[in-house]
């Protein structure tokens, strides 16, 4: 999730959701992610002017890329505090969230009824072709091996299904205006991916489409009015230059790709 500064009950599994195939011993610690942020501070950021606008914009473009969710089995990989998970389960109903940070999942459990799994995006504890749709938002930037993460997303998605990856773009108005923050945690551990990088990550796994959003550099007065206009113009004149790029992969249907 995009920001200036990144900054208890238990969930009840949905009874209509089949039990996921998991590894016998999911680990609480892992070397796959470089993300490190206080979960409460991170979640609080969504209530800020920029956090609210950025999340609304990102949610819209991700859900548009996902397509119809009705009846779909959905994996929200890197679900964090469950904000995307909550919106996904409203329509899909069959959603599982996964995150490597127990403190993030603790907050998510207060927000969503979806089953939540502690795990690493590089080694997903799910069977092949388990889901119709796999989503990972702001995960690959903090992965030690983004290609491995995308490969795992494709593995757990059925042939003819869809993978959606949301990724922050340093080469954007947001990145330029806020470049000072990239030397500070958690941004100092991020490896930002260009649209070309995303395309190369997706190509081996299916038909690829890229979209961009979030062209404003920061929260300014009346951003809810002029922000969408700037996004529309930005897509026309500078595709791929938004602060939030979205990679959509329609996975190979093996009936047509032996």
Protein Blocks (a to p, Z undefined) as FASTA:
>chain_A
ZZfbdcdddddddfklccddddfbdcfbdckbccdcdfklmmmmmmpmklmmmmmmmmmm
mmmmnopaehpacddehklnommmmmmmmmnopacdddfbfklmmmmmmmpccdcddddf
klccbdehkbfbdcdehklmmpcblmlmmmmmmmmpcehiacddddddfbbfklmmmmmm
mmpcfklmpccddfklmmmmmmmnoccddddehjbfbdcehklmmmmmmmmmmmmmmghi
afbdcdddddddfklmZZ
